[in-house]
């Protein structure tokens, strides 16, 4: 089943152009707004200008759960706290909790992603899903 006809049926080249633009925007945003990522990029000799293709994703440093813990609670946020509308925190049963903040747009994006994933798995708009 298809949830979003435009995005799920567009030509591969058009989709990859959107993906690249979004990747570049994300890298630029975190480089400018999150000291942790700026330092990580500098340590691996990568700057936002280096991201010119989707293959350049391989050049970006990984973020580990320990990185999230080391920057607890809000050190990884790329927006001011007054833009955060929801916070999710792990229980911390295996160590210090990890915290992720979401903007209103993040919530909308997540809802779209989940709808597409569920419909790809056979769910319909009339189904009720419990998480």
C-alpha positions in Angstrom: 0.0 0.0 0.0 1.1 3.5 -0.7 0.7 6.3 1.9 2.3 9.2 0.1 1.9 8.8 -3.7 4.2 11.8 -4.5 7.2 10.6 -2.5 6.8 6.9 -2.8 6.5 6.8 -6.6 8.9 9.6 -7.6 11.8 8.8 -9.9 14.9 7.7 -8.0 17.0 10.7 -9.2 14.4 13.1 -7.8 14.3 11.2 -4.5 18.0 11.2 -4.1 18.2 15.0 -4.8 15.7 15.5 -1.9 17.7 13.2 0.3 21.0 15.0 -0.5 19.5 18.4 0.2 18.0 17.3 3.5 21.3 15.6 4.5 23.2 18.8 3.7 20.7 20.9 5.7 20.9 18.6 8.7 24.7 18.6 8.7 24.9 22.4 8.4 22.3 22.8 11.2 24.1 20.5 13.7 27.5 21.9 12.8 26.3 25.4 13.5 24.2 24.6 16.6 25.7 21.6 18.4 29.2 22.0 19.8 29.5 18.2 20.1 29.0 17.6 16.4 31.2 20.5 15.4 34.0 19.0 17.4 33.3 15.5 16.1 33.4 16.8 12.5 36.6 18.7 13.1 38.2 15.6 14.7 37.4 13.6 11.5 38.3 16.5 9.2 34.8 16.8 7.8 32.9 20.1 7.3 29.4 20.7 5.9 30.9 21.8 2.6 32.4 18.3 2.2 28.9 16.7 1.9 28.3 16.8 -1.9 26.8 13.4 -2.5 24.8 10.8 -0.6 28.0 8.6 -0.6 29.5 11.3 1.6 27.3 10.0 4.4 30.0 7.5 5.0 32.4 10.3 6.1 30.2 11.5 9.0 31.1 10.3 12.5 28.7 7.9 14.3 26.8 9.1 17.4 26.8 6.4 20.1 24.5 6.0 23.1 27.5 6.9 25.2 27.7 10.2 23.3 24.1 10.9 24.3 24.9 10.0 27.9 28.0 12.2 28.0 26.0 15.2 26.8 23.1 14.6 29.2 20.6 16.0 29.3 20.3 18.7 26.6 23.8 19.0 25.1 22.8 17.4 21.7 19.8 19.7 21.1 20.2 21.8 17.9 17.3 24.2 18.8 16.5 26.4 21.7 14.5 24.7 24.5 11.5 26.9 23.7 11.2 25.1 20.4 11.1 21.6 22.0 7.6 20.4 22.4 8.2 16.9 23.6 11.1 15.1 25.4 11.6 11.4 25.4 14.0 9.9 28.0 15.0 6.3 28.3 14.6 4.6 31.7 18.3 4.5 32.2 18.2 0.9 33.4 21.6 0.1 31.8 23.2 3.4 32.9 22.4 7.1 32.7 19.2 7.9 30.8 19.4 9.2 27.3 17.2 12.3 26.4 15.9 13.2 22.9 14.0 16.4 22.3 11.4 16.9 19.5 10.1 20.0 17.8 6.6 20.2 16.4 8.1 19.5 12.9 9.9 16.5 14.3 6.6 15.1 15.5 5.0 15.6 12.1 7.9 14.0 10.3 7.8 11.0 12.7 4.0 10.6 12.2 4.5 10.6 8.4 7.4 8.1 8.7 5.4 5.7 10.9 2.3 6.0 8.6 4.4 5.1 5.5 6.1 2.2 7.4 2.9 0.8 8.7 1.1 1.0 5.3 4.1 -0.6 3.6 3.5 -3.5 6.1 -0.2 -3.8 5.1 -1.9 -1.5 7.7 -4.8 0.5 6.4 -6.1 4.0 7.4 -8.9 2.3 9.3 -6.6 0.1 11.4 -5.9 0.9 15.0 -2.3 0.4 16.0 -1.1 0.1 19.6 2.5 0.9 20.4 
